[in-house]
Amino acid sequence: MADSLTGLGEEKEKEKEDKERDTKTNNAEQNKQKEGVNETLGLNEKNGGTRGEKGNLSDLSLIRFITTELTRGYFLEHNEAKYTERRERVYTCLRIPKELEKLMTFGFFLCLDTFLYVFTLLPLRVILALLRLITVPCCGLGGSRLLQPAQVCDVLKGFIMVLCYSMMSYVDYAMMYHLIRGQSVIKLYIIYNMLEVADRLFSSFGQDILDALYWTATEPKEKKRAPIGVIPHFLMAVLYVFLHALLIMVQATTLNVAFNSHNKSLLTIMMSNNFVEIKGSVFKKFEKNNLFQMSNSDIKERFTNYILLLIVCLRNMEQFSWNPDHFWVLFPDVLMVITSEVAVDVVKHAFITKFNDISADVYGEYRASLAFDLVSSRQKNAYTDYSDSVSRRMGFIPLPLALLLVRVVTSSVKIQGSLSFMCVLLFYLGMITLKVLNSIVLLGTSCMFVKEAKMEEKLFDPPPSVSSSRANSRANRAKNAQATPQQEITSDKAGVSPASGISLLTDKPESASSTILKSDSDTFLTTPDEDEEDKVINTDTGLEEDGLKLRTPKKDLLEIDRFTICGNRID
């Protein structure tokens, strides 16, 4: 017993000694760490944590602090991912001007092709449609329709242009110019801003009016007609085109007054208004679809500004008897307007892509989407005219702008004698040649963009029907709303978990289409509306579920058929 007690006592003593050693080593390590921290701060703690002695006050010198600041180092490679991401953002911002101008150039020629169509091919198509309307009853040819739907739309466009031009001839441009010039600078600045907002509102509603007229005039007879008929729709379209052309004339007159002002203060204020656009756009959340809408709006705005500058130059050259020296007086102001517009677009898009982590390659997708519209409108089974497709996509309606340009040209240029008529004929043939060449180049370039984007198979898909899509969405919502309580009841009775209960929805034919694998072209130009982290994988079926939350379908850029004038709108 004595031996066992002595053995236990020795073991306890050894344990105490080990604990004391551990505490001593821990205290020593803590003291070393404190000494290291104090050395970096220039402090030496001695004698129970008191301040440094008088002999160590030299360690607190300013020279040592400055030496430490001059010689200390750091390693960026310790945060490699962060700095690599920042460098890629810089490279993206540097690529934005090039990619944006590619899109702007392509969109500019699309708008130019649509604009030239009103002057070149539309009059010829109207003449052919009227000849058919006259000759078919005389010849007694059988047919279900006197005119095809496209010919009916062309005739309506021609009649709208003729009636609106006759109404515009009563508007005195000179009186409007002097009336606007008599206003103060601040008042003109406010007027110009109001005109820009009104132009966007007119453009957002104008194509709806024209589409309603075209559909009412070409709707099949077996379907129910609209209650107000074709003539009220036609009068609404004429009134819209006239008011929109009048608004653009006031806008061009205000810009002309700014050009002719002596101190150029109004022009400077108007150009500074473009930079206010950066403040209203950059600090908002944007996705790919919203940036696509804004890009289309910028294309339309830039092309419209070019036509307004052309009108201003024509009016000024007329006042100075077409003296070429006066053009070089206007050239610096014109260059300033164009440069400020380009600079604002580049800065705006560069920072939008930076803040929203959008790659510069997205502008190539936007070009492919615009090219798809052009190629699809050239098919035999096309469901819309190309000019109307551009109007819906970009918000650019060529009829009011073309009407104003015709009004200004006819009032500025006097045609007298046979030689003048020959010049006009040659100019018209030149415009047709430019239109045809531009269309050929655009079609070839668009086919190349569509092929690079691997979107050929989408050309043969039928156009989506708005009514059918709405009906399907409502039906699916109703079925989902009815299915959820039933699933809860059955899952409670059968003891099935909610996650596995939702997986039963995938076995129904209504939701079977969501589980079908899609090709690369179907997933192209899509923006994910949900995060991948929200997905819950069902272990029983292996299908990805979102819990009790149903996923919304991905939006395709090709399915965006709304006006992009309000491009900042978040859908």
NORFEN-V348616 format. One line per field, one symbol per residue. phi: phi as a letter, one per 40 degrees, with the letter a starting at -180 (. if undefined). Layout:
phi=???
//
This chain:
phi=.ccccccccccccccccccccccccccccccccccccccccgbbcbfggccccccbccccccccccccccbcbabcccbccccccccccccccccddccccccccccccccccccccccbcccccccccccccccccccgccicbcbcdcccccccccccccccccccccccccccccccccccccccccccccccccccccccbccccccccccccbcdccccccccgccdcccccccccccccccccccccccccccccccfccccccccccccccccbccbcbbccccccccccccccccccccccccccccccccbffccccccccddcccccccccccccccccccccccbfbccccccccccccccccccccccccbacccccccccbgcbcccccccccccccccbcbagccccccccccccccccccccccccccccccccccccfbcccccccccccccccccccccccccccccccccccccccgcccccccccccccccbccccccbccccccfbbccbcccccbccccbgccbbgcccccccccccccbbcbccccccc
//
